[in-house]
Amino acid sequence: MDDADMIEVPAVLMRGGTSKALFFHEKDLPPAGPDRDRMLLRAMGSPDLMQIDGLGGSRLVTSKIAIIRPSDRPDADVIYTFAQVDTDRAVIGYNGNCGNISSAVAPFAIDEGLVATDGSEVTVRIWNANTDKILRSRIQVKGGRARVLGDCAIPGVPGTGAEIMMDYADTVGAATGRLFPSGAVAEAITLSDGTEVRVTLCDVGNAGVFIRAEDLGMDGSELPDRIMADPVLPRRIAEVQARMGVACGYWTDWRSVDRPALPQALLVMPPTGFRTSDGRDFTAGEMDVWGRMFFLGKCHDSMSGTGSMCFAAASAVPGTVVADAMRDTRLTPDRVVIGHPLGAMSVEVEPISTSDPLQTRYARLGFARTARRLMAGTLYIPRDDWPRPVTLAAD
């Protein structure tokens, strides 16, 4: 029970794909607003680069939150809100989703009794409150619980696990209502230092801006640490994000934005060999396209789930920066293999034919992930972070 100094809150720590998040039942949290945000910042230990006094892992991929409640919608089984907690700033973002953490929503919902199962497989319909879009998660179950053991392997996660198939076909225009928010499949923009870059702004799952990496002087060998150590590259990437954020309607003046979260930046070039972050020589023959992802001023350690969905969607539309960078013949039909700092991510894509590329839709758009519960217990929040007493919702 709560004592004089601490508030107790039930929580579950889960890995979803290549990310980790604290999962909460919405009923156990204060209402959305400043009180909830203060609590979530304290839970992660932000702002602090080490997040030493919280459960964050000092990286953006381990500083995430998922808030779940039963659905009151006829087209969904659960409602899911994603929160990205910054590490060194008291900032929480709700304006986008996380594809990796989305893959842990169905296992959480099943194990917590929010979704009933009566077989060996179930498809969970997830309404993402951040983007107002439906995700579908096909998950294996055993004895009424989400299966953990299996033979699905994903780069960036040791070992194997039970496959979770995520379907994003209904998330086109998640942030802006349009597949290509700027009204073009590709365009050239000139940065403030005179650098001209070719970009494609695409919105599937989250808005993302593809940048032709060669235009930024990149050669394909770059890994996150080298990108972040470059005195110019992060600034140029952030400027592209800020400029294209205007086309998304996020803000009106790109100069007013520092370290934008969305649109996420997706650097792209033709298949190019490089040495991965874990020391493996990864060849051009193992990928269809080369990619790096940039978010909140930091280069992603692998590839975001929603970033991969933008990659797949854009690859199917002639003239995009991604389509122009793709190998002539894909390694596997109806799939895109994206080379990233830890290896490769394979995603499914099946476009529906249309005479207008700006109106392209998809019969299939998804990727396989694994997820598992790491810990369930009680989170302790010091009361000194609250401006007034907070009554948590009753069970």
C-alpha positions in Angstrom: 0.0 0.0 0.0 1.0 3.6 -0.4 3.2 5.0 2.4 3.9 8.6 3.4 6.7 9.1 0.8 5.8 6.9 -2.1 2.9 6.1 -4.4 2.6 2.5 -5.6 1.6 1.8 -9.2 1.3 -1.7 -10.9 3.5 -1.9 -13.9 4.9 -4.5 -16.4 8.2 -4.1 -18.1 8.1 -5.6 -21.7 10.4 -5.9 -24.6 8.7 -5.4 -28.0 10.9 -6.0 -31.0 14.1 -4.0 -30.4 12.7 -1.7 -27.8 11.6 -1.9 -24.2 8.7 -0.1 -22.4 6.8 0.1 -19.1 3.2 -1.0 -19.7 0.4 0.3 -17.5 -3.3 -0.2 -17.3 -4.8 3.2 -17.9 -7.1 2.7 -14.9 -4.0 2.7 -12.6 -2.7 6.1 -13.8 -3.9 9.7 -13.2 -6.0 11.2 -16.0 -4.1 12.4 -19.1 -2.3 15.7 -18.4 0.4 17.2 -16.2 0.1 14.8 -13.3 0.3 11.8 -15.5 3.3 13.3 -17.3 5.2 14.0 -14.1 4.6 10.5 -13.0 5.8 9.0 -16.2 8.9 11.1 -16.2 9.7 10.0 -12.7 9.1 6.4 -13.6 11.7 6.6 -16.3 14.1 8.8 -14.3 14.0 11.7 -16.8 15.5 14.2 -17.3 18.9 12.5 -16.7 21.1 11.0 -19.4 21.7 7.9 -17.2 18.0 7.8 -16.0 19.7 6.4 -12.9 16.7 7.0 -10.6 14.2 5.4 -12.8 13.5 2.4 -15.0 14.7 3.9 -18.3 17.8 2.4 -19.9 19.4 5.8 -20.9 18.5 5.3 -24.6 15.4 6.3 -26.5 14.7 2.7 -27.4 14.4 1.8 -23.7 12.6 5.0 -22.6 9.1 4.2 -23.8 5.7 3.8 -22.2 2.5 1.9 -23.3 -0.8 2.7 -21.7 -3.6 0.1 -22.3 -7.3 -0.1 -21.6 -10.2 -2.3 -22.8 -11.8 -1.0 -26.0 -15.2 0.7 -26.1 -15.0 0.6 -29.9 -16.7 -2.2 -32.0 -13.7 -2.3 -34.3 -11.0 -2.8 -31.7 -10.2 -5.1 -28.8 -7.9 -2.8 -26.8 -7.0 0.9 -26.8 -3.2 1.7 -26.8 -1.5 5.0 -26.2 2.2 5.3 -26.7 4.5 7.8 -24.9 8.1 8.5 -25.8 10.0 9.8 -22.9 13.1 11.9 -23.6 16.2 11.0 -21.6 17.9 14.4 -21.0 14.9 16.6 -21.2 11.6 16.7 -19.3 9.7 15.9 -22.5 7.1 13.3 -23.3 5.9 12.8 -26.9 2.4 11.5 -27.8 2.2 12.6 -31.4 3.3 9.3 -32.9 3.4 5.5 -32.4 6.2 3.0 -31.9 6.1 0.0 -34.2 8.3 -2.2 -32.0 6.4 -1.5 -28.8 3.1 -2.1 -30.7 4.2 -5.7 -31.1 4.1 -6.2 -27.3 0.6 -4.8 -26.9 -1.2 -8.0 -27.8 0.9 -10.2 -25.5 0.3 -7.8 -22.7 -3.5 -7.7 -23.4 -3.7 -11.5 -23.5 -1.6 -12.1 -20.4 -3.5 -9.4 -18.5 -6.9 -10.9 -19.4 -8.1 -8.1 -21.6 -8.4 -10.4 -24.6 -9.9 -13.9 -24.5 -8.3 -16.7 -26.5 -9.7 -20.1 -27.3 -7.1 -21.5 -29.8 -3.5 -21.5 -30.8 -3.6 -18.2 -32.6 -5.5 -15.0 -32.3 -5.6 -11.6 -34.1 -5.8 -8.7 -31.7 -7.3 -5.5 -33.1 -5.4 -2.5 -31.5 -6.7 1.0 -31.7 -3.6 3.3 -31.5 -4.9 6.5 -29.8 -1.8 8.5 -31.0 -2.6 8.1 -34.6 -6.3 7.1 -34.6 -5.5 4.0 -36.6 -6.2 0.3 -36.3 -3.2 -2.2 -36.0 -3.7 -5.9 -36.2 -1.4 -8.2 -34.3 -1.5 -12.0 -35.1 -0.1 -13.8 -32.1 0.4 -17.4 -31.0 -1.1 -18.5 -27.7 -0.8 -21.5 -25.5 -3.0 -22.2 -22.5 -4.6 -18.8 -22.7 -1.2 -17.0 -22.5 1.0 -15.4 -25.2 3.6 -17.8 -26.4 7.2 -16.7 -25.9 9.3 -19.6 -27.3 9.7 -19.9 -31.0 12.1 -19.8 -34.0 11.6 -16.2 -35.1 14.9 -14.2 -35.0 15.2 -10.5 -35.4 18.5 -8.5 -35.6 19.2 -6.6 -32.4 17.6 -9.2 -30.1 19.5 -12.2 -28.9 18.0 -15.7 -29.6 14.6 -16.4 -31.0 11.0 -16.2 -29.9 7.4 -16.7 -31.0 6.6 -14.8 -34.1 4.2 -11.8 -33.8 2.9 -10.6 -37.2 2.0 -6.9 -37.3 -0.3 -5.6 -40.0 -0.1 -1.8 -40.7 -2.1 -1.8 -44.0 -4.8 0.5 -42.4 -2.3 3.1 -41.0 -1.7 5.1 -44.2 -2.0 8.8 -43.4 -1.7 8.1 -39.7 -0.4 11.6 -38.9 -1.6 13.7 -41.8 -4.4 11.8 -43.6 -2.2 11.4 -46.7 0.4 8.9 -47.9 2.5 11.7 -49.3 1.7 14.8 -47.2 3.6 17.3 -49.4 1.7 16.2 -52.5 4.7 14.8 -54.3 6.4 11.4 -54.3 9.8 13.2 -54.2 11.2 16.7 -54.2 14.4 18.7 -53.7 15.0 21.1 -50.9 17.9 23.4 -50.2 19.2 23.7 -46.6 20.3 26.9 -45.0 24.0 26.0 -45.7 23.2 25.6 -49.4 23.2 21.8 -49.4 20.5 20.4 -51.8 18.9 17.1 -50.8 16.3 15.0 -52.5 13.6 13.8 -50.1 10.3 11.9 -50.0 7.8 12.6 -47.2 5.7 9.5 -46.5 3.1 8.8 -43.8 2.4 5.2 -42.7 2.2 4.5 -39.0 4.1 7.7 -38.4 5.2 10.4 -40.7 8.8 9.9 -42.0 11.0 11.9 -44.4 13.4 9.9 -46.5 16.7 11.7 -47.3 19.1 10.5 -50.0 22.1 9.8 -47.9 24.6 10.6 -50.7 23.3 14.2 -50.7 24.6 14.5 -47.1 28.0 13.2 -48.0 27.5 9.7 -46.6 29.1 6.6 -48.0 27.1 3.8 -46.3 29.6 2.8 -43.7 28.1 5.1 -41.0 26.9 3.7 -37.7 25.0 5.6 -35.0 28.0 6.7 -33.0 29.8 8.0 -36.0 26.7 9.8 -37.2 26.2 11.4 -33.8 29.9 12.4 -33.6 29.8 14.3 -36.9 29.7 18.0 -36.3 27.4 18.8 -39.3 25.3 15.7 -40.1 22.8 15.7 -37.2 22.2 19.4 -37.7 21.4 18.9 -41.4 19.1 15.9 -40.7 17.3 17.9 -38.0 16.8 20.8 -40.5 15.3 18.5 -43.1 12.9 17.1 -40.4 11.9 20.6 -39.3 11.3 21.8 -42.8 9.2 18.8 -43.8 7.3 19.1 -40.5 5.7 22.2 -41.9 4.3 20.1 -44.7 2.9 17.7 -42.1 1.2 20.6 -40.3 3.2 20.1 -37.1 4.4 23.7 -37.0 4.4 26.8 -39.2 8.1 27.9 -38.8 10.8 25.3 -39.2 13.3 27.5 -37.4 11.3 27.3 -34.2 11.9 23.6 -33.8 14.8 21.9 -32.0 15.5 18.2 -32.2 12.2 17.2 -33.8 10.7 13.8 -33.1 8.5 13.7 -36.2 8.6 13.3 -39.1 11.3 10.7 -38.3 14.3 11.0 -40.6 15.0 8.0 -42.7 18.4 8.0 -44.5 18.4 5.9 -47.6 20.9 4.7 -50.3 21.3 1.7 -52.6 22.4 -1.6 -51.1 25.9 -1.0 -49.6 28.0 -3.3 -47.5 29.1 -2.2 -44.0 30.3 -3.5 -40.6 27.4 -3.8 -38.2 27.4 -2.3 -34.7 28.0 -5.8 -33.3 31.0 -6.3 -35.6 29.6 -8.4 -38.4 30.4 -7.7 -42.1 27.1 -7.2 -43.7 27.1 -7.3 -47.5 25.2 -5.4 -50.1 23.8 -8.8 -51.3 21.9 -9.2 -48.0 19.6 -6.2 -48.4 17.3 -4.5 -50.9 18.0 -1.0 -49.6 20.3 0.7 -47.0 18.7 2.7 -44.2 19.3 4.6 -41.0 16.7 6.2 -38.8 16.9 9.5 -36.9 14.6 10.6 -34.1 14.7 13.3 -31.4 18.2 14.3 -32.4 19.5 10.7 -32.1 20.3 7.9 -34.6 18.3 4.8 -33.9 20.3 1.7 -33.0 18.5 -0.4 -35.6 15.3 0.5 -37.5 12.0 1.6 -36.1 8.9 -0.4 -36.8 7.0 2.5 -38.3 10.1 3.6 -40.2 10.2 0.2 -41.8 6.5 0.6 -42.8 7.3 3.9 -44.5 10.2 2.2 -46.2 8.0 -0.6 -47.5 5.2 1.7 -48.6 7.5 4.1 -50.4 9.4 1.3 -52.1 6.2 0.3 -54.0 5.7 3.8 -55.5 7.9 4.7 -58.5 9.9 7.9 -58.2 10.3 8.0 -54.5 13.7 8.2 -53.0 13.3 4.7 -51.7 12.1 3.2 -55.0 15.1 4.8 -56.8 17.5 3.3 -54.3 16.1 -0.2 -54.4 18.0 -3.1 -56.0 16.6 -4.0 -59.5 15.2 -7.3 -58.3 14.1 -7.8 -54.7 15.7 -10.6 -52.7 12.2 -11.9 -52.0 9.0 -10.9 -53.9 6.5 -8.8 -51.9 9.1 -8.0 -49.3 11.7 -5.3 -48.6 14.9 -6.1 -46.7 16.3 -3.0 -45.1 20.0 -2.9 -44.0 20.4 -1.1 -40.7 23.1 -0.8 -38.0 22.4 -4.3 -36.5 21.7 -6.2 -39.7 18.5 -6.3 -41.7 14.7 -6.0 -41.2 12.4 -7.8 -43.6 8.9 -6.3 -44.2 6.0 -7.4 -46.3 4.3 -5.1 -48.8 1.6 -5.7 -51.4 0.3 -2.5 -53.0 -3.2 -2.2 -54.5 -2.9 -1.0 -58.1 -4.0 2.6 -58.7 -3.6 5.1 -61.5 -2.6 7.9 -59.0 0.6 7.0 -57.1 -0.4 9.6 -54.4 -3.5 7.5 -53.6 -1.6 4.1 -53.3 -3.1 1.7 -50.8 -1.9 -1.7 -49.6 -3.4 -5.2 -49.3 -0.5 -6.2 -47.0 1.9 -4.0 -45.1 3.6 -5.6 -42.1 6.5 -7.1 -40.3 7.4 -9.9 -37.9 8.5 -9.2 -34.3 9.0 -11.0 -31.1 8.1 -9.8 -27.6 8.1 -10.9 -24.1 7.2 -9.9 -20.5 10.4 -9.2 -18.5 9.0 -8.1 -15.2 5.7 -7.4 -13.4 5.4 -5.7 -10.1 5.0 -2.4 -8.3 6.5 0.9 -9.4 7.3 3.4 -6.6 6.9 7.1 -7.3 8.1 9.7 -4.7 5.3 12.0 -3.6 7.6 15.0 -3.8 7.0 15.0 -7.6 3.3 15.8 -7.1 2.0 19.3 -6.6 -1.0 18.0 -4.9 -2.3 14.6 -3.7 -3.3 12.3 -6.6 -6.0 9.6 -6.3 -5.3 6.7 -8.5 -8.3 4.9 -10.1 -9.6 2.1 -8.1 -9.2 -1.5 -9.3 
